[in-house]
Amino acid sequence: MFASFFFLLRTAIAWGALCMLLVLFIFEGIIRKDPPDGILVLVLAIVLMAVVAAFTHIRRVRLIDQTVNSTTLANRHRRVIDLPLSADEAFELLQTAVSEFPGAEHVEAAKNSLQVRAKIKRNELYYPDLTTHRSLRWLASGDNQIYATVSPGSESCSVTLICEPMSPAWRDFFILDQGSNLDNVQAFTRALMRRLGDMRNMERETVKQTMTEKELSVAKLNLLHAQVEPHFLYNSLASAQLLTRSDPAKADEMIGNLITYLRHSLPRTEDSPSTIGEELERTRAYLDIMKIRMGSRLNVQYEIPDYLKPVLFPSMMLQTLVENAIKHGLEPKTGGGTIWILARAHENTVAVTVADDGRGFSAESAGTGIGLRNVRERLRLAYGSSAHFSIVANFPNGVAATITVPTSFMQGESS
C-alpha cells in the first residue's frame, strides 16, 4: 500500500516538477511574459494523466507478480539464476532461450565472454500505453532489451539476467513500461527452468533406456550362454552312455573328465569374468573327453604363453570353437586330424585362434550353427565393436577361427 502511494506521489512530483520547469523556461526565459491563467490547469491535467498511467502500471505489476514494492514497480529488473550446468551448457541453453523468446530481434551472442544480448520488441496489444497518440509517441516507453551473462563456477554456474527498456535511465521517472520488463524477466526465468527440466527429463529417459537395454543384453547373454552349456553336455553324456556298453573303463574316465569340466564351469556366475587360463583348463577337460572318444584320430597342440593366461576372456567361447572344429572338421574326416590352440598379443588386443586340418569349409561348417552364432552375438553384447570374430580357411586344409578381445586383466593382475 505504501509502496503504491509513494510511487504515485513520486510520479506526480516528477511530472509536476518537469512541467513547472518547462513553464518557467518558456515564459520567463524565452517569452519573458507571465504565463496565462490556464497554464496551471494544463499542468494539472498532464500530472493527472501521469498519475493514471502510474496507477495502470501498479495494477499491471500486481497482476504479474502479486507483490507490489519498489523492486517490482521498477522499469529495470535484474535476476540471478543458478543452474547445475557447465558454463558451455548454460550458454547454449541461454542462447537458444533468448533466440526463441517472443519478440526477440537482433540477438547477439559472444561465446568467449559468455554473454547474450537481444532487443525485445514491445507488443502494444499486451502492454497498451497511454501515450500511443502520434503527437505523444516520443513519450512512449518503447522497446526493451535482454542482457544475460553466464558466470562459471566449479560444479555449476549462474546466469545474471537484466531486462530493461532501451531508453535512457532518466526517463524511468516519467515513462513507465506497464510491467513489460517484469513480465519478461519472469517469462525468461520460466523458459530457462522449463528447458533445464526438459534436459533433466531427457537425461533420465536416456539413463532409463540405457539400463533397460543393459538388462535386455544381460538377459539375452544369459540365454545364449544357457544355449551353449547344454550343447556340450548333451554330446558328452551321449558319448558316455555309448561307452558304458563298449568300454566301461573309458566311460568311467570320461565321466571323471566331465566332472573336472563341470568343476570349472558350474560355480562361475555370469557376472564374474573368466580368463584365458581358466578357459584353457575347461577346454583341456573337454578335449580329454573327446580323445577318449576319438582315440588316435585327435591330436592337440597348445601355444599359449603363460603371461597371457590372466587376460580376461569370455566364458565358454574357446570350448565352443574347439567343439565346432571337432564336430565339423575332424570327426567327419576318416583319419581325424590336429587341433591347434594359439594365443597372441598385438598392441592392446589378444587374439585366440583355434585351427584344424579337417574337412575345411562345407555347407555344414560355414559358421551358421548355434555355437558360432552365439559367439558373434555374445561378443557384440559384451564388447560392442572392440572385439572381433573371424573364421577363414586354414592352409592346406581345415579352418582357423579367431576371437580378438581387448587386453584386460583380473583386478590385481598385470602383464
C-alpha positions as CSV (number, residue, x, y, z in Angstrom):
1,M,0.0,0.0,0.0
2,F,2.7,2.5,1.0
3,A,4.9,1.4,-2.0
4,S,2.0,2.2,-4.3
5,F,1.3,5.5,-2.6
6,F,4.9,6.7,-2.8
7,F,5.1,5.5,-6.4
8,L,2.1,7.6,-7.4
9,L,3.5,10.5,-5.4
10,R,6.9,10.2,-7.0
11,T,5.4,10.2,-10.5
12,A,3.2,13.2,-9.7
13,I,6.1,15.2,-8.3
14,A,8.4,14.3,-11.2
15,W,5.8,15.3,-13.9
16,G,4.8,18.4,-11.9
17,A,8.4,19.5,-11.5
18,L,9.1,18.9,-15.2
19,C,6.0,20.8,-16.3
20,M,6.9,23.8,-13.9
21,L,10.4,23.9,-15.2
22,L,9.2,23.9,-18.8
23,V,6.7,26.7,-18.0
24,L,9.4,28.8,-16.3
25,F,11.9,28.2,-19.1
26,I,9.4,29.1,-21.8
27,F,7.7,32.1,-20.2
28,E,10.4,33.5,-18.0
29,G,13.4,32.7,-20.1
30,I,12.2,32.9,-23.7
31,I,9.0,34.8,-23.9
32,R,9.6,36.9,-20.8
33,K,5.9,37.2,-20.0
34,D,3.7,35.9,-17.2
35,P,2.2,32.5,-18.0
36,P,-1.5,32.6,-18.9
37,D,-4.2,31.7,-16.3
38,G,-5.0,28.3,-17.9
39,I,-1.4,27.0,-17.8
40,L,-1.9,25.6,-14.3
41,V,-4.9,23.6,-15.4
42,L,-2.8,22.2,-18.3
43,V,-0.1,21.2,-15.8
44,L,-2.6,19.6,-13.5
45,A,-4.1,17.7,-16.5
46,I,-0.6,16.4,-17.5
47,V,0.1,15.4,-13.9
48,L,-3.2,13.6,-13.7
49,M,-2.5,11.7,-16.9
50,A,0.9,10.6,-15.5
51,V,-0.8,9.5,-12.2
52,V,-3.4,7.5,-14.2
53,A,-0.5,5.9,-16.1
54,A,1.3,5.1,-12.9
55,F,-1.9,3.6,-11.4
56,T,-2.3,1.4,-14.5
57,H,1.4,0.4,-14.1
58,I,0.7,-0.6,-10.5
59,R,-2.3,-2.7,-11.4
60,R,-0.4,-4.4,-14.2
61,V,2.5,-5.2,-11.8
62,R,0.1,-6.6,-9.2
63,L,-1.4,-8.9,-11.9
64,I,2.0,-10.2,-12.9
65,D,3.7,-10.7,-9.6
66,Q,1.0,-10.2,-6.9
67,T,3.7,-8.3,-5.0
68,V,3.9,-4.5,-5.2
69,N,7.1,-3.0,-3.9
70,S,9.9,-0.7,-5.1
71,T,11.6,-3.6,-6.9
72,T,8.6,-4.9,-8.8
73,L,7.4,-1.4,-9.7
74,A,10.8,-0.6,-11.4
75,N,11.2,-0.5,-15.2
76,R,14.6,-2.3,-14.9
77,H,14.9,-5.8,-13.4
78,R,18.0,-7.9,-12.5
79,R,17.8,-11.6,-11.6
80,V,20.5,-14.2,-10.8
81,I,19.5,-17.8,-11.7
82,D,21.7,-20.7,-10.5
83,L,22.0,-23.6,-13.0
84,P,23.5,-27.0,-12.3
85,L,25.3,-27.0,-15.6
86,S,28.7,-26.3,-17.0
87,A,29.3,-22.8,-18.5
88,D,29.2,-24.1,-22.1
89,E,26.0,-26.0,-21.5
90,A,24.4,-22.9,-19.8
91,F,25.5,-20.7,-22.6
92,E,23.9,-22.9,-25.3
93,L,20.7,-23.1,-23.2
94,L,20.7,-19.3,-22.7
95,Q,21.3,-18.6,-26.4
96,T,18.5,-20.9,-27.5
97,A,16.1,-19.4,-24.9
98,V,16.9,-15.8,-26.0
99,S,16.6,-16.6,-29.7
100,E,13.2,-18.2,-29.2
101,F,11.9,-15.5,-26.8
102,P,8.7,-13.8,-28.1
103,G,9.6,-10.6,-29.9
104,A,13.4,-11.2,-29.8
105,E,15.3,-9.3,-32.5
106,H,19.0,-8.7,-33.3
107,V,20.3,-11.5,-31.0
108,E,24.0,-11.0,-30.3
109,A,25.9,-13.9,-28.6
110,A,29.6,-13.9,-27.6
111,K,30.7,-17.3,-26.5
112,N,34.1,-16.2,-25.3
113,S,32.7,-13.8,-22.9
114,L,29.5,-15.9,-22.2
115,Q,27.2,-13.0,-23.0
116,V,23.9,-12.9,-24.9
117,R,22.0,-9.7,-25.8
118,A,18.8,-9.1,-27.7
119,K,16.2,-6.5,-28.5
120,I,12.7,-7.4,-27.4
121,K,10.0,-5.7,-29.5
122,R,7.3,-4.2,-27.4
123,N,3.8,-5.6,-28.1
124,E,1.3,-2.9,-27.7
125,L,-1.5,-5.5,-27.8
126,Y,-0.4,-6.8,-24.4
127,Y,1.2,-3.6,-23.0
128,P,-1.0,-0.7,-24.1
129,D,0.4,2.8,-23.4
130,L,-1.4,5.9,-22.6
131,T,1.0,7.7,-24.9
132,T,0.1,5.9,-28.2
133,H,-1.2,9.0,-29.8
134,R,1.1,10.1,-32.6
135,S,1.7,13.5,-31.0
136,L,2.8,11.9,-27.8
137,R,4.7,8.9,-29.3
138,W,8.0,10.3,-28.1
139,L,6.8,9.7,-24.6
140,A,6.1,6.0,-25.1
141,S,8.3,3.5,-23.2
142,G,9.4,1.9,-26.5
143,D,11.1,-1.5,-27.0
144,N,13.0,-3.4,-24.3
145,Q,16.2,-5.4,-24.2
146,I,17.6,-8.5,-22.5
147,Y,21.2,-8.8,-21.4
148,A,22.3,-12.1,-20.0
149,T,25.7,-13.2,-18.7
150,V,26.9,-16.7,-17.6
151,S,29.2,-16.8,-14.6
152,P,31.1,-20.1,-14.4
153,G,31.5,-22.0,-11.2
154,S,33.4,-25.1,-10.0
155,E,30.4,-27.5,-10.5
156,S,27.6,-25.2,-11.6
157,C,27.2,-21.7,-12.9
158,S,24.8,-18.7,-12.6
159,V,23.1,-16.6,-15.1
160,T,22.7,-12.9,-14.5
161,L,19.7,-11.6,-16.4
162,I,18.9,-7.9,-16.9
163,C,15.6,-6.8,-18.6
164,E,15.2,-3.1,-19.2
165,P,13.9,-0.5,-21.6
166,M,16.2,0.6,-24.4
167,S,15.6,4.2,-23.4
168,P,17.9,6.1,-21.0
169,A,17.5,5.5,-17.3
170,W,16.5,9.1,-16.5
171,R,13.2,8.5,-18.4
172,D,12.2,6.0,-15.9
173,F,10.9,8.8,-13.7
174,F,8.4,9.8,-16.3
175,I,7.7,6.9,-18.6
176,L,6.6,3.5,-17.3
177,D,6.8,0.2,-19.1
178,Q,3.4,-1.1,-17.7
179,G,5.2,-4.1,-16.2
180,S,6.6,-5.4,-19.5
181,N,10.2,-6.0,-18.2
182,L,8.9,-7.6,-15.0
183,D,6.9,-9.9,-17.2
184,N,10.0,-10.5,-19.5
185,V,12.3,-11.5,-16.6
186,Q,9.8,-13.9,-15.1
187,A,8.9,-15.4,-18.5
188,F,12.6,-15.8,-19.3
189,T,13.2,-17.5,-15.9
190,R,10.4,-19.9,-16.6
191,A,11.8,-20.6,-20.1
192,L,15.2,-21.5,-18.6
193,M,13.7,-23.7,-15.9
194,R,11.5,-25.5,-18.4
195,R,14.4,-26.1,-20.7
196,L,16.5,-27.3,-17.8
197,G,13.7,-29.6,-16.8
198,D,13.5,-30.9,-20.3
199,M,17.2,-31.6,-20.3
200,R,16.9,-33.5,-17.0
201,N,13.9,-35.5,-18.3
202,M,15.9,-36.4,-21.4
203,E,18.9,-37.5,-19.3
204,R,16.6,-39.6,-17.1
205,E,15.0,-41.2,-20.1
206,T,18.4,-41.9,-21.6
207,V,19.6,-43.4,-18.4
208,K,16.4,-45.4,-18.1
209,Q,16.7,-46.6,-21.7
210,T,20.4,-47.5,-21.2
211,M,19.5,-49.5,-18.1
212,T,16.7,-51.3,-19.9
213,E,19.0,-52.1,-22.9
214,K,21.7,-53.3,-20.5
215,E,19.1,-55.5,-18.7
216,L,17.9,-56.9,-22.0
217,S,21.5,-57.5,-23.1
218,V,22.3,-59.4,-19.9
219,A,19.1,-61.4,-20.2
220,K,20.0,-62.2,-23.9
221,L,23.6,-63.1,-22.9
222,N,22.3,-65.4,-20.2
223,L,20.0,-67.1,-22.7
224,L,22.8,-67.5,-25.2
225,H,25.1,-68.9,-22.5
226,A,22.4,-71.3,-21.4
227,Q,22.1,-72.5,-25.0
228,V,25.9,-73.2,-25.2
229,E,26.3,-75.2,-21.9
230,P,23.7,-77.9,-22.7
231,H,25.0,-78.2,-26.3
232,F,28.2,-79.8,-25.0
233,L,26.7,-81.6,-22.0
234,Y,24.2,-83.5,-24.3
235,N,27.0,-84.6,-26.6
236,S,29.3,-85.7,-23.7
237,L,26.6,-87.6,-21.9
238,A,25.5,-89.4,-25.1
239,S,29.1,-90.5,-25.7
240,A,29.5,-91.7,-22.1
241,Q,26.3,-93.6,-22.5
242,L,27.6,-95.4,-25.6
243,L,31.0,-96.2,-23.9
244,T,29.3,-97.8,-20.9
245,R,28.3,-100.6,-23.2
246,S,31.5,-101.0,-25.2
247,D,34.3,-99.9,-22.8
248,P,33.2,-99.2,-19.2
249,A,36.8,-98.2,-18.2
250,K,36.9,-95.4,-20.7
251,A,33.3,-94.5,-19.8
252,D,34.5,-94.1,-16.2
253,E,37.4,-92.0,-17.4
254,M,35.1,-89.8,-19.5
255,I,32.8,-89.2,-16.6
256,G,35.8,-88.2,-14.4
257,N,36.8,-85.7,-17.1
258,L,33.3,-84.5,-17.3
259,I,33.3,-83.9,-13.5
260,T,36.5,-81.9,-13.9
261,Y,35.0,-79.9,-16.7
262,L,31.8,-79.2,-14.6
263,R,34.0,-78.2,-11.7
264,H,35.5,-75.4,-13.8
265,S,32.1,-74.5,-15.4
266,L,29.3,-74.6,-12.9
267,P,30.5,-72.4,-10.0
268,R,31.1,-69.4,-12.2
269,T,28.3,-66.8,-12.3
270,E,27.5,-64.8,-15.5
271,D,28.8,-61.6,-14.0
272,S,32.2,-62.9,-12.9
273,P,34.8,-62.7,-15.7
274,S,36.8,-65.7,-16.9
275,T,40.4,-65.7,-18.2
276,I,42.3,-67.4,-21.0
277,G,43.9,-69.7,-18.4
278,E,40.6,-70.8,-16.9
279,E,39.1,-71.3,-20.3
280,L,42.1,-73.4,-21.3
281,E,41.6,-75.7,-18.3
282,R,38.0,-76.1,-19.2
283,T,38.9,-76.9,-22.8
284,R,41.6,-79.4,-21.8
285,A,38.9,-81.3,-19.8
286,Y,36.6,-81.2,-22.9
287,L,39.5,-82.4,-25.2
288,D,40.3,-85.2,-22.8
289,I,36.8,-86.4,-23.1
290,M,36.9,-86.2,-26.9
291,K,40.3,-88.0,-27.0
292,I,38.7,-91.0,-25.2
293,R,36.0,-91.0,-27.9
294,M,38.2,-90.4,-31.0
295,G,41.4,-92.1,-29.8
296,S,44.4,-91.5,-32.1
297,R,42.2,-89.6,-34.6
298,L,42.5,-86.5,-32.4
299,N,45.8,-84.7,-31.7
300,V,46.1,-81.3,-29.9
301,Q,48.8,-78.7,-29.7
302,Y,48.9,-75.7,-27.4
303,E,50.8,-72.5,-28.0
304,I,49.6,-70.1,-25.2
305,P,52.2,-68.1,-23.4
306,D,51.9,-68.1,-19.6
307,Y,51.8,-64.3,-19.4
308,L,48.5,-64.3,-21.5
309,K,46.7,-66.7,-19.2
310,P,45.5,-64.0,-16.8
311,V,43.9,-62.0,-19.7
312,L,40.1,-61.8,-19.4
313,F,38.3,-63.8,-21.9
314,P,34.6,-64.6,-22.5
315,S,33.4,-67.8,-20.8
316,M,32.8,-70.9,-22.9
317,M,33.9,-69.3,-26.2
318,L,37.2,-71.2,-26.5
319,Q,35.5,-74.5,-25.9
320,T,32.8,-73.6,-28.4
321,L,35.4,-73.1,-31.2
322,V,37.1,-76.3,-30.3
323,E,33.8,-78.2,-30.3
324,N,33.0,-76.7,-33.7
325,A,36.4,-77.7,-35.1
326,I,35.9,-81.3,-33.9
327,K,32.3,-81.6,-35.0
328,H,32.6,-80.1,-38.4
329,G,36.2,-80.6,-39.2
330,L,37.8,-83.7,-37.7
331,E,35.0,-86.1,-36.8
332,P,33.7,-86.3,-40.4
333,K,37.3,-86.9,-41.6
334,T,38.3,-90.5,-41.9
335,G,41.8,-90.1,-40.4
336,G,40.9,-87.3,-38.0
337,G,43.5,-84.6,-37.5
338,T,45.1,-82.0,-35.3
339,I,43.7,-79.0,-33.4
340,W,46.0,-76.0,-32.7
341,I,45.1,-73.6,-29.9
342,L,47.1,-70.4,-30.0
343,A,47.1,-67.1,-28.3
344,R,49.0,-64.0,-29.5
345,A,49.2,-60.4,-28.1
346,H,49.1,-57.5,-30.5
347,E,49.2,-53.9,-29.2
348,N,46.1,-53.6,-26.9
349,T,44.4,-56.8,-28.0
350,V,44.8,-60.5,-27.6
351,A,43.9,-63.0,-30.4
352,V,43.0,-66.6,-29.5
353,T,42.9,-68.9,-32.5
354,V,41.6,-72.5,-32.9
355,A,42.8,-74.1,-36.1
356,D,42.3,-77.5,-37.5
357,D,43.3,-79.5,-40.6
358,G,40.0,-81.1,-41.0
359,R,37.5,-81.1,-43.9
360,G,37.5,-77.3,-44.3
361,F,34.5,-75.2,-45.3
362,S,31.4,-77.0,-46.3
363,A,27.6,-76.4,-46.2
364,E,27.7,-77.7,-42.6
365,S,30.7,-75.8,-41.4
366,A,30.2,-72.3,-42.8
367,G,29.6,-70.8,-39.4
368,T,25.8,-70.8,-39.3
369,G,25.3,-73.1,-36.4
370,I,24.1,-72.1,-33.0
371,G,27.6,-72.2,-31.5
372,L,29.2,-69.7,-33.8
373,R,26.1,-67.5,-33.9
374,N,26.3,-67.3,-30.1
375,V,30.0,-66.4,-30.2
376,R,29.3,-63.5,-32.5
377,E,26.3,-62.3,-30.5
378,R,27.9,-62.6,-27.1
379,L,31.0,-60.7,-28.4
380,R,28.7,-57.9,-29.6
381,L,26.8,-57.7,-26.4
382,A,29.9,-57.9,-24.2
383,Y,32.4,-55.7,-26.1
384,G,30.5,-53.9,-28.8
385,S,32.8,-53.0,-31.7
386,S,36.0,-53.5,-29.8
387,A,36.0,-57.3,-30.2
388,H,36.1,-59.3,-33.4
389,F,35.4,-62.8,-34.6
390,S,36.7,-64.2,-37.9
391,I,36.7,-67.7,-39.5
392,V,38.9,-68.4,-42.5
393,A,40.3,-71.4,-44.4
394,N,43.4,-72.9,-43.0
395,F,46.3,-73.9,-45.3
396,P,46.4,-76.6,-46.7
397,N,43.3,-78.0,-45.1
398,G,40.8,-77.1,-42.4
399,V,39.6,-73.9,-40.8
400,A,41.0,-71.3,-38.5
401,A,38.7,-69.4,-36.1
402,T,40.0,-66.3,-34.2
403,I,38.5,-64.3,-31.4
404,T,40.2,-60.9,-30.7
405,V,39.4,-59.1,-27.5
406,P,40.8,-56.0,-25.7
407,T,43.7,-56.8,-23.3
408,S,42.4,-56.6,-19.8
409,F,43.4,-58.4,-16.6
410,M,41.8,-59.6,-13.5
411,Q,41.9,-56.9,-10.7
412,G,45.3,-57.2,-9.1
413,E,46.9,-59.0,-12.1
414,S,49.2,-57.3,-14.5
415,S,51.2,-58.2,-17.6
